[in-house]
Amino acid sequence: MHHLLLVAALFGQEVHHPMGHLIIVGGGPMVPQISERALTLSGGKRAHVLIVPQASELSDSGQRSAEMWREAGAERVAVLDLKDKHAAIDAVRKADLIWMPGGDQGRLMEVLRRQGIVEAIQDRFRNGATVGGTSAGAAVMSVAMLTAESRLDRVTADTSKMAQGLGLWPEVIVDQHFIRRCRFTRLLTAVLNHPDNVGIGIDESTAVVVSGRSFEVIGQSDVLVIDARNTSKLRSRDGEPEAATNVALHVLRAGMRFHLDRGPQARIDQGLLTQRSSLPKASSGRAKVVPDLGSGHSRADAAVPTPALLGSIQPR
């Protein structure tokens, strides 16, 4: 909890215990299990769905997203219109599901902040609404938000460019299109620069369903969790390569759960155990060293060889 207090204080936010849920999608095509879960959490097909399309410059972005939700079974769908500020805030207050499609997360935050909508969304989430988003709409969920200016080609102290997001999910940094667009180094750098935050990299057609301090993975691909909270990190000046040890990496697929305090909640399945047992044994002349990842992490996670982990994040 002290991490939550620190991060919230840095951004001038009060600490609340929200009643709502988050559906955070890594971009790409929406799959039925994601839209179905979002509607179920929001009260069913009769839920009031509000599309917040301001991340996109395209004039039809909101209507296209609204049509997607109608095809998914939603019966009451509206698009947020910011021409009348008071009417816009009233629409947010009545929404059961607030949905933010893709575009540019910086643009979205700028528009919502200028119109006074940020506080309305935060308040509705605290009082029970489901808030979801995909692509840029996913990136805005955290307090510390990755921007499009962050670089992908190096891990140095100056390459992660951050801004303030909606702050609905403290203590994390969310990245999206994660495996498809090879964004591992971008999120790793951000986490090393902000080690009190856990990196959540969500691939396309995949989502995390957040309830309190835990989340479940649903969809078709993987979610990577990068945890540097127990890391030993060398100091680096801007432009210098980063250096750190004991950075924990978790690769999660549909059906697995993760708690920010306790780590993975799902039992490792038999198939993965079989795969590990078939690995070639270490040379008899050298002892096998398993790094200590700290009390919050399984030693079995540390035993996964680095090439296998790196292979799992290559583009499809």
Secondary structure, 3 states (H helix, E strand, C coil): CHHHHHHHHHCCCCCCCCCCCEEEECCCCCCHHHHHHHHHHHCCCCCEEEECCCCCCCCCHHHHHHHHHHHCCCCEEEECCCCCHHHHHHHHHHCCEEEECCCCHHHHHHHHHHCCHHHHHHHHHHCCCEEEEECHHHHCCECEEECCCCCCCCCECCCCCEEECCCCECCEEEEECCCCCCCHHHHHHHHHHCCCCEEEEECCCEEEEEECCEEEEEECCCEEEEECCCCEECCCCCCCECCEECCEEEEECCCCEEECCCEECCCCCHHHHHHHHCCCCCCCCCCCCCCCCCCCCCHHHHCCCHHHHHHCCCCC
